[in-house]
Amino acid sequence: ETFSELLTGIKYFPTADLILTAEWYQSYPTFDSTSIYSIFAVDRYQEALIRADYTINDKLSVNAGYTRQFYGESSDASDVVEVGCR
């Protein structure tokens, strides 16, 4: 099996404590004709991500992110929101 993938992104550091990230990922799986997976209709997968990480002090940091996931050529998509602290 082989995968055709593309990942591109940017990280921006407006301050020493804040990291802003934006990424775009795309994957289109391809399989050998003898692979069992070749019988499934597998489409392209894409996702767009934005994320912010903020360090409050050496023991505490917070983060938040949003990802939009796209499946295939149709308008099917899902939203993923993440919020956390360490």
C-alpha positions as CSV (number, residue, x, y, z in Angstrom):
1,E,0.0,0.0,0.0
2,T,1.1,3.6,-0.6
3,F,-0.4,6.9,0.5
4,S,-0.3,10.2,-1.3
5,E,-0.2,12.8,1.5
6,L,0.3,16.5,1.8
7,L,0.9,18.4,5.1
8,T,1.6,22.1,5.1
9,G,1.4,24.6,7.9
10,I,2.7,27.6,9.8
11,K,3.6,28.3,13.4
12,Y,3.6,31.9,14.6
13,F,5.2,33.0,17.9
14,P,3.7,36.5,18.7
15,T,5.2,36.3,22.2
16,A,7.5,33.8,24.0
17,D,4.4,32.3,25.8
18,L,2.0,32.0,22.8
19,I,2.2,29.7,19.8
20,L,-0.4,29.9,17.0
21,T,-0.6,27.0,14.5
22,A,-2.4,26.6,11.2
23,E,-2.2,23.4,9.2
24,W,-3.7,21.7,6.1
25,Y,-3.5,18.0,5.7
26,Q,-4.7,15.9,2.7
27,S,-4.5,12.1,2.2
28,Y,-5.6,9.9,-0.6
29,P,-4.9,6.2,0.1
30,T,-4.1,3.9,-2.8
31,F,-3.7,0.2,-2.6
32,D,-2.2,-2.6,-4.8
33,S,-4.8,-4.5,-6.8
34,T,-4.0,-7.7,-4.8
35,S,-4.7,-5.9,-1.4
36,I,-7.9,-6.7,0.4
37,Y,-8.4,-3.0,0.9
38,S,-8.7,-2.3,-2.8
39,I,-12.3,-3.5,-2.8
40,F,-13.4,-0.6,-0.5
41,A,-14.4,2.7,-1.9
42,V,-11.8,4.9,-0.2
43,D,-11.9,8.6,-0.9
44,R,-9.7,11.6,-0.1
45,Y,-9.5,12.8,3.5
46,Q,-8.6,16.5,4.3
47,E,-8.5,18.5,7.4
48,A,-7.8,22.2,8.3
49,L,-6.6,23.0,11.8
50,I,-6.0,26.1,13.9
51,R,-4.6,25.9,17.4
52,A,-3.3,28.2,20.1
53,D,-1.0,27.2,23.0
54,Y,-0.3,29.6,25.8
55,T,2.2,29.0,28.6
56,I,1.1,30.7,31.9
57,N,4.1,29.6,33.9
58,D,6.5,26.7,34.0
59,K,3.9,24.4,35.5
60,L,0.7,25.5,33.8
61,S,-0.3,25.9,30.1
62,V,-3.6,26.0,28.2
63,N,-4.5,25.2,24.6
64,A,-7.5,25.4,22.3
65,G,-7.9,24.1,18.8
66,Y,-10.5,23.7,16.0
67,T,-10.3,21.1,13.2
68,R,-12.6,20.8,10.2
69,Q,-12.4,17.3,8.7
70,F,-13.6,16.7,5.1
71,Y,-14.4,13.2,3.8
72,G,-14.4,12.4,0.1
73,E,-15.6,14.7,-2.7
74,S,-19.0,15.4,-1.1
75,S,-19.9,18.1,1.4
76,D,-19.6,15.6,4.3
77,A,-17.5,17.2,7.1
78,S,-17.2,17.2,10.8
79,D,-16.0,19.7,13.4
80,V,-13.6,18.9,16.2
81,V,-13.0,21.3,19.1
82,E,-10.3,20.8,21.7
83,V,-9.7,22.7,24.9
84,G,-7.2,21.6,27.5
85,C,-4.6,22.5,30.1
86,R,-1.4,20.9,31.4
